[in-house]
């Protein structure tokens, strides 16, 4: 019945599974890339994802430093998100150097990818379900 199939009971009655089960809901695509320099293939890997969680250890003025140590900048991460056309972006693995001047980091994130979220310790994100129905 869960697949919407017709089931015949022992007493001979037939029940149509479609009368009891809704159409399946589409899944969501979540892509996580942590502690990494930008990777070219990430654009296609994350294409049209519902959520991209990607490290952005440094602000963009630290690109040389970031890449030398295998990290990404805000511009790197936001660029991937834009090219991949992701719906939501969460930046992680932020250098502790920004704890003293958090606004510099947050302002660049908002400028590069409005609506992006910067994760923090014990951060929880609720990813809403999509109904998959045209009128919902």
MDTraj code that builds the backbone (N, CA, C; nanometers):
import mdtraj as md
import numpy as np

residues = "UNK UNK UNK UNK UNK UNK UNK UNK UNK UNK UNK UNK UNK UNK UNK UNK UNK UNK UNK UNK UNK UNK UNK UNK UNK UNK UNK UNK UNK UNK UNK UNK UNK UNK UNK UNK UNK UNK UNK UNK UNK UNK UNK UNK UNK UNK UNK UNK UNK UNK UNK UNK UNK UNK UNK UNK UNK UNK UNK UNK UNK UNK UNK UNK UNK UNK UNK UNK UNK UNK UNK UNK UNK UNK UNK UNK UNK UNK UNK UNK UNK UNK UNK UNK UNK UNK UNK UNK UNK UNK UNK UNK UNK UNK UNK UNK UNK UNK UNK UNK UNK UNK UNK UNK UNK UNK UNK UNK UNK UNK UNK UNK UNK UNK UNK UNK UNK UNK UNK UNK UNK UNK UNK UNK UNK UNK UNK UNK UNK UNK UNK UNK UNK UNK UNK UNK".split()
xyz = np.array([
    [0.0822, -0.1201, 0.0000],
    [0.0000, 0.0000, 0.0000],
    [0.0861, 0.1258, 0.0000],
    [0.2017, 0.1217, 0.0649],
    [0.2858, 0.2404, 0.0707],
    [0.3291, 0.2875, -0.0676],
    [0.3396, 0.1980, -0.1621],
    [0.3760, 0.2347, -0.2982],
    [0.2534, 0.2717, -0.3816],
    [0.1361, 0.2760, -0.3187],
    [0.0141, 0.3119, -0.3895],
    [-0.0456, 0.1975, -0.4691],
    [-0.0011, 0.0768, -0.4395],
    [-0.0503, -0.0390, -0.5141],
    [-0.1856, -0.0845, -0.4604],
    [-0.2567, -0.1607, -0.5421],
    [-0.3839, -0.2203, -0.5011],
    [-0.3535, -0.3470, -0.4212],
    [-0.4279, -0.3641, -0.3125],
    [-0.4076, -0.4792, -0.2250],
    [-0.5405, -0.5516, -0.2105],
    [-0.5370, -0.6843, -0.2256],
    [-0.6576, -0.7654, -0.2077],
    [-0.6528, -0.8278, -0.0692],
    [-0.7591, -0.8016, 0.0083],
    [-0.7677, -0.8555, 0.1442],
    [-0.8160, -1.0000, 0.1415],
    [-0.8013, -1.0691, 0.2566],
    [-0.8433, -1.2091, 0.2673],
    [-0.9922, -1.2275, 0.2378],
    [-1.0738, -1.1266, 0.2674],
    [-1.2181, -1.1395, 0.2447],
    [-1.2573, -1.1044, 0.1009],
    [-1.1564, -1.0765, 0.0144],
    [-1.1834, -1.0501, -0.1263],
    [-1.1939, -0.9027, -0.1634],
    [-1.2050, -0.8137, -0.0644],
    [-1.2119, -0.6705, -0.0957],
    [-1.0768, -0.6236, -0.1495],
    [-1.0830, -0.5256, -0.2369],
    [-0.9606, -0.4659, -0.2915],
    [-0.9518, -0.3219, -0.2438],
    [-0.8338, -0.2859, -0.1987],
    [-0.8095, -0.1493, -0.1502],
    [-0.7015, -0.0871, -0.2382],
    [-0.7290, 0.0343, -0.2823],
    [-0.6338, 0.1070, -0.3654],
    [-0.5438, 0.1908, -0.2747],
    [-0.4139, 0.1634, -0.2773],
    [-0.3183, 0.2350, -0.1930],
    [-0.3204, 0.3856, -0.2160],
    [-0.3529, 0.4306, -0.3361],
    [-0.3595, 0.5750, -0.3650],
    [-0.4652, 0.6459, -0.2807],
    [-0.5634, 0.5708, -0.2303],
    [-0.6665, 0.6313, -0.1453],
    [-0.6142, 0.6640, -0.0055],
    [-0.4978, 0.6111, 0.0310],
    [-0.4463, 0.6257, 0.1671],
    [-0.3081, 0.6907, 0.1762],
    [-0.2385, 0.6972, 0.0654],
    [-0.1001, 0.7457, 0.0667],
    [-0.0864, 0.8624, -0.0303],
    [-0.0249, 0.9722, 0.0169],
    [0.0032, 1.0865, -0.0702],
    [0.1192, 1.0541, -0.1635],
    [0.1353, 1.1383, -0.2635],
    [0.2505, 1.1261, -0.3524],
    [0.3772, 1.1483, -0.2707],
    [0.4863, 1.0837, -0.3083],
    [0.6119, 1.1038, -0.2340],
    [0.6599, 1.2483, -0.2432],
    [0.7198, 1.2944, -0.1350],
    [0.7776, 1.4284, -0.1335],
    [0.9181, 1.4230, -0.1926],
    [0.9560, 1.5259, -0.2660],
    [1.0927, 1.5256, -0.3191],
    [1.1929, 1.5405, -0.2055],
    [1.3096, 1.4835, -0.2222],
    [1.4144, 1.4956, -0.1220],
    [1.4816, 1.6313, -0.1307],
    [1.5733, 1.6535, -0.0410],
    [1.6525, 1.7759, -0.0412],
    [1.7983, 1.7389, -0.0615],
    [1.8705, 1.8278, -0.1229],
    [2.0124, 1.8049, -0.1471],
    [2.0932, 1.8940, -0.0541],
    [2.1769, 1.8308, 0.0277],
    [2.2640, 1.9012, 0.1206],
    [2.4081, 1.8631, 0.0856],
    [2.4918, 1.9641, 0.0644],
    [2.6321, 1.9418, 0.0299],
    [2.7172, 2.0039, 0.1410],
    [2.8121, 1.9255, 0.1930],
    [2.8990, 1.9733, 0.3011],
    [3.0436, 1.9610, 0.2565],
    [3.1153, 2.0727, 0.2630],
    [3.2575, 2.0740, 0.2282],
    [3.3307, 2.1476, 0.3397],
    [3.4058, 2.0756, 0.4183],
    [3.4700, 2.1376, 0.5328],
    [3.6202, 2.1326, 0.5260],
    [3.6841, 2.2351, 0.5819],
    [3.8285, 2.2434, 0.5965],
    [3.8992, 2.2171, 0.4636],
    [3.8662, 2.2981, 0.3638],
    [3.9213, 2.2776, 0.2300],
    [3.9418, 2.4083, 0.1550],
    [4.0433, 2.4093, 0.0733],
    [4.0585, 2.5179, -0.0231],
    [3.9499, 2.4992, -0.1291],
    [3.9207, 2.6023, -0.2077],
    [3.8176, 2.5867, -0.3104],
    [3.8551, 2.4767, -0.4095],
    [3.7549, 2.3997, -0.4486],
    [3.7725, 2.2902, -0.5434],
    [3.6824, 2.3185, -0.6631],
    [3.7393, 2.3186, -0.7823],
    [3.6648, 2.3541, -0.9033],
    [3.5408, 2.2671, -0.9242],
    [3.5510, 2.1402, -0.8949],
    [3.4384, 2.0486, -0.9172],
    [3.3202, 2.0752, -0.8237],
    [3.3430, 2.1544, -0.7188],
    [3.2346, 2.1817, -0.6241],
    [3.1193, 2.2544, -0.6927],
    [3.1474, 2.3366, -0.7939],
    [3.0407, 2.4084, -0.8646],
    [2.9366, 2.3108, -0.9195],
    [2.9818, 2.2073, -0.9865],
    [2.8876, 2.1109, -1.0436],
    [2.8345, 2.0153, -0.9376],
    [2.9182, 1.9822, -0.8407],
    [2.8745, 1.8915, -0.7353],
    [2.7594, 1.9515, -0.6542],
    [2.7666, 2.0811, -0.6275],
    [2.6649, 2.1480, -0.5448],
    [2.5535, 2.2118, -0.6289],
    [2.5546, 2.1908, -0.7588],
    [2.4580, 2.2566, -0.8476],
    [2.3142, 2.2402, -0.7990],
    [2.2476, 2.3529, -0.7785],
    [2.1060, 2.3596, -0.7398],
    [2.0755, 2.2938, -0.6061],
    [2.1749, 2.2798, -0.5211],
    [2.1530, 2.2188, -0.3891],
    [2.0600, 2.3066, -0.3050],
    [1.9861, 2.2426, -0.2188],
    [1.9021, 2.3157, -0.1246],
    [1.9875, 2.3844, -0.0197],
    [2.1001, 2.3220, 0.0155],
    [2.1881, 2.3769, 0.1183],
    [2.3324, 2.3411, 0.0874],
    [2.4191, 2.4415, 0.0934],
    [2.5627, 2.4200, 0.0866],
    [2.6217, 2.4669, 0.2187],
    [2.6929, 2.3777, 0.2860],
    [2.7683, 2.4111, 0.4066],
    [2.9150, 2.4037, 0.3646],
    [2.9825, 2.5175, 0.3697],
    [3.1209, 2.5219, 0.3192],
    [3.2059, 2.6088, 0.4102],
    [3.3280, 2.5679, 0.4295],
    [3.4180, 2.6469, 0.5122],
    [3.4533, 2.7783, 0.4449],
    [3.4756, 2.8787, 0.5250],
    [3.5256, 3.0091, 0.4802],
    [3.6083, 3.0626, 0.5970],
    [3.7261, 3.0086, 0.6123],
    [3.8089, 3.0386, 0.7278],
    [3.8477, 3.1854, 0.7357],
    [3.8727, 3.2463, 0.6186],
    [3.9242, 3.3825, 0.6169],
    [3.8365, 3.4776, 0.5363],
    [3.8430, 3.6057, 0.5721],
    [3.7841, 3.7100, 0.4878],
    [3.8648, 3.7140, 0.3579],
    [3.8107, 3.7757, 0.2565],
    [3.8699, 3.7694, 0.1234],
    [4.0042, 3.8398, 0.1107],
    [4.0341, 3.9332, 0.1990],
    [4.1637, 4.0015, 0.1914],
    [4.2787, 3.9109, 0.2356],
    [4.2472, 3.7906, 0.2793],
    [4.3479, 3.6937, 0.3236],
    [4.3581, 3.5740, 0.2286],
    [4.3263, 3.5938, 0.1000],
    [4.3224, 3.4822, 0.0054],
    [4.4546, 3.4057, -0.0025],
    [4.5656, 3.4762, -0.0118],
    [4.6950, 3.4084, -0.0202],
    [4.7207, 3.3204, 0.1000],
    [4.6948, 3.3730, 0.2157],
    [4.7112, 3.2991, 0.3407],
    [4.6168, 3.1788, 0.3450],
    [4.4927, 3.2010, 0.3060],
    [4.3930, 3.0931, 0.3074],
    [4.4356, 2.9782, 0.2173],
    [4.4668, 3.0082, 0.0940],
    [4.5007, 2.9032, -0.0021],
    [4.6320, 2.8334, 0.0333],
    [4.7266, 2.9077, 0.0896],
    [4.8546, 2.8478, 0.1295],
    [4.8346, 2.7402, 0.2363],
    [4.7322, 2.7556, 0.3182],
    [4.7061, 2.6604, 0.4266],
    [4.5859, 2.5702, 0.4000],
    [4.5394, 2.5667, 0.2745],
    [4.4313, 2.4749, 0.2382],
    [4.2944, 2.5170, 0.2864],
    [4.2699, 2.6478, 0.2885],
    [4.1398, 2.6989, 0.3327],
    [4.0749, 2.7831, 0.2242],
    [3.9505, 2.8207, 0.2470],
    [3.8747, 2.9059, 0.1559],
    [3.8464, 3.0400, 0.2213],
    [3.8212, 3.1394, 0.1373],
    [3.7807, 3.2709, 0.1856],
    [3.6303, 3.2862, 0.1675],
    [3.5788, 3.3957, 0.2191],
    [3.4367, 3.4263, 0.1995],
    [3.4063, 3.4350, 0.0507],
    [3.4911, 3.5043, -0.0258],
    [3.4675, 3.5185, -0.1702],
    [3.4712, 3.3835, -0.2404],
    [3.5638, 3.2959, -0.2005],
    [3.5704, 3.1619, -0.2601],
    [3.4393, 3.0876, -0.2394],
    [3.3957, 3.0835, -0.1149],
    [3.2763, 3.0078, -0.0784],
    [3.1505, 3.0674, -0.1400],
    [3.1370, 3.1987, -0.1326],
    [3.0183, 3.2631, -0.1900],
    [3.0179, 3.2508, -0.3421],
    [3.1358, 3.2530, -0.4027],
    [3.1445, 3.2339, -0.5471],
    [3.0949, 3.0965, -0.5883],
    [3.1350, 2.9952, -0.5148],
    [3.0864, 2.8592, -0.5419],
    [2.9347, 2.8557, -0.5296],
    [2.8820, 2.9125, -0.4214],
    [2.7376, 2.9104, -0.3970],
    [2.6613, 2.9805, -0.5094],
    [2.7142, 3.0928, -0.5564],
    [2.6488, 3.1662, -0.6654],
    [2.6523, 3.0867, -0.7952],
    [2.7703, 3.0367, -0.8309],
    [2.7829, 2.9619, -0.9566],
    [2.6985, 2.8349, -0.9534],
    [2.6906, 2.7717, -0.8373],
    [2.6138, 2.6477, -0.8232],
    [2.4642, 2.6740, -0.8060],
    [2.4285, 2.8001, -0.7845],
    [2.2880, 2.8390, -0.7661],
    [2.2228, 2.7630, -0.6502],
    [2.2949, 2.7591, -0.5374],
    [2.2384, 2.6934, -0.4197],
    [2.1314, 2.7830, -0.3583],
    [2.0377, 2.7218, -0.2905],
    [1.9277, 2.7982, -0.2301],
    [1.9675, 2.8613, -0.0967],
    [2.0494, 2.7907, -0.0187],
    [2.0903, 2.8411, 0.1124],
    [2.2373, 2.8081, 0.1332],
    [2.3086, 2.9033, 0.1968],
    [2.4515, 2.8860, 0.2224],
    [2.4808, 2.9057, 0.3701],
    [2.5581, 2.8133, 0.4268],
    [2.6075, 2.8251, 0.5629],
    [2.7597, 2.8186, 0.5567],
    [2.8243, 2.9202, 0.6120],
    [2.9702, 2.9264, 0.6168],
    [3.0168, 2.8753, 0.7524],
    [3.1222, 2.7923, 0.7500],
    [3.1741, 2.7325, 0.8731],
    [3.3258, 2.7491, 0.8810],
    [3.3844, 2.7014, 0.9911],
    [3.5286, 2.6943, 1.0113],
    [3.5918, 2.8333, 1.0051],
    [3.5295, 2.9278, 1.0714],
    [3.5736, 3.0671, 1.0703],
    [3.6922, 3.0832, 1.1662],
    [3.7955, 3.1498, 1.1191],
    [3.9135, 3.1733, 1.2012],
    [3.8773, 3.2509, 1.3274],
    [3.9408, 3.2140, 1.4383],
    [3.9159, 3.2828, 1.5653],
    [3.9614, 3.4284, 1.5609],
    [4.0424, 3.4657, 1.4619],
    [4.0865, 3.6055, 1.4506],
    [3.9671, 3.7000, 1.4333],
    [3.8521, 3.6473, 1.3861],
    [3.7351, 3.7332, 1.3633],
    [3.6453, 3.7442, 1.4856],
    [3.6768, 3.6723, 1.5912],
    [3.5942, 3.6824, 1.7123],
    [3.6069, 3.8208, 1.7758],
    [3.7216, 3.8846, 1.7559],
    [3.7428, 4.0193, 1.8102],
    [3.6817, 4.1271, 1.7204],
    [3.6660, 4.0960, 1.5930],
    [3.6112, 4.1933, 1.4988],
    [3.5126, 4.1230, 1.4059],
    [3.4096, 4.0692, 1.4663],
    [3.3103, 3.9880, 1.3965],
    [3.2407, 4.0634, 1.2830],
    [3.2179, 4.1934, 1.3004],
    [3.1456, 4.2709, 1.1998],
    [3.2143, 4.2719, 1.0646],
    [3.3461, 4.2751, 1.0624],
    [3.4199, 4.2731, 0.9354],
    [3.3826, 4.1484, 0.8569],
    [3.3833, 4.0346, 0.9243],
    [3.3513, 3.9066, 0.8610],
    [3.2042, 3.9040, 0.8177],
    [3.1145, 3.9341, 0.9092],
    [2.9708, 3.9272, 0.8810],
    [2.9282, 4.0244, 0.7715],
    [2.9864, 4.1430, 0.7704],
    [2.9518, 4.2409, 0.6666],
    [2.9929, 4.1914, 0.5281],
    [3.1099, 4.1290, 0.5192],
    [3.1511, 4.0774, 0.3881],
    [3.0609, 3.9629, 0.3431],
    [3.0243, 3.8758, 0.4351],
    [2.9345, 3.7651, 0.3999],
    [2.8042, 3.8209, 0.3426],
    [2.7452, 3.9178, 0.4104],
    [2.6180, 3.9756, 0.3644],
    [2.6344, 4.0436, 0.2285],
    [2.7483, 4.1062, 0.2068],
    [2.7739, 4.1722, 0.0786],
    [2.7917, 4.0698, -0.0338],
    [2.8604, 3.9607, -0.0053],
    [2.8912, 3.8595, -0.1070],
    [2.7725, 3.7683, -0.1388],
    [2.6947, 3.7301, -0.0356],
    [2.5840, 3.6362, -0.0554],
    [2.4743, 3.6701, 0.0461],
    [2.3903, 3.7685, 0.0137],
    [2.2859, 3.8099, 0.1082],
    [2.2018, 3.6903, 0.1548],
    [2.1799, 3.6848, 0.2848],
    [2.0996, 3.5772, 0.3423],
    [2.1808, 3.4569, 0.3861],
    [2.3102, 3.4553, 0.3522],
    [2.3950, 3.3448, 0.3981],
    [2.4054, 3.3501, 0.5504],
    [2.4330, 3.2358, 0.6094],
    [2.4402, 3.2241, 0.7544],
    [2.5815, 3.1816, 0.7924],
    [2.6337, 3.2406, 0.8991],
    [2.7636, 3.2002, 0.9519],
    [2.7380, 3.1131, 1.0747],
    [2.7832, 2.9886, 1.0672],
    [2.7612, 2.8944, 1.1771],
    [2.8500, 2.9301, 1.2963],
    [2.8120, 2.8816, 1.4127],
    [2.8857, 2.9017, 1.5367],
    [2.8710, 2.7742, 1.6187],
    [2.9437, 2.7629, 1.7264],
    [2.9368, 2.6428, 1.8090],
    [2.7927, 2.6134, 1.8502],
    [2.7524, 2.4896, 1.8342],
    [2.6182, 2.4384, 1.8670],
    [2.5076, 2.4975, 1.7780],
    [2.5451, 2.5510, 1.6633],
    [2.4504, 2.6058, 1.5669],
    [2.3577, 2.4953, 1.5171],
    [2.2287, 2.5263, 1.5063],
    [2.1302, 2.4326, 1.4537],
    [2.0547, 2.5032, 1.3420],
    [2.0402, 2.4360, 1.2304],
    [1.9649, 2.4900, 1.1170],
    [1.8517, 2.3946, 1.0861],
    [1.7317, 2.4465, 1.0798],
    [1.6182, 2.3644, 1.0414],
    [1.5945, 2.3857, 0.8930],
    [1.6086, 2.2798, 0.8173],
    [1.5861, 2.2849, 0.6735],
    [1.4420, 2.2435, 0.6480],
    [1.3634, 2.3393, 0.6046],
    [1.2204, 2.3152, 0.5860],
    [1.1947, 2.2100, 0.4781],
    [1.0920, 2.1326, 0.4980],
    [1.0500, 2.0364, 0.3969],
    [0.9823, 2.1108, 0.2833],
    [0.9942, 2.0540, 0.1662],
    [0.9186, 2.1063, 0.0522],
    [0.8085, 2.0072, 0.0222],
    [0.6937, 2.0581, -0.0152],
    [0.5807, 1.9684, -0.0369],
    [0.5883, 1.8974, -0.1705],
    [0.6496, 1.9610, -0.2695],
    [0.6534, 1.8998, -0.4017],
    [0.5247, 1.9194, -0.4790],
    [0.4260, 1.9787, -0.4149],
    [0.2971, 2.0032, -0.4813],
    [0.2952, 2.1451, -0.5349],
    [0.2328, 2.1646, -0.6480],
    [0.2320, 2.2948, -0.7142],
    [0.1681, 2.4043, -0.6299],
    [0.0631, 2.3759, -0.5547],
    [-0.0126, 2.4802, -0.4853],
    [0.0185, 2.4908, -0.3371],
    [0.1153, 2.4173, -0.2879],
    [0.1476, 2.4237, -0.1443],
    [0.2523, 2.5274, -0.1163],
])
top = md.Topology()
chain = top.add_chain()
for i, resn in enumerate(residues, 1):
    res = top.add_residue(resn, chain, resSeq=i)
    for name in ("N", "CA", "C"):
        top.add_atom(name, md.element.get_by_symbol(name[0]), res)
traj = md.Trajectory(xyz[None], top)
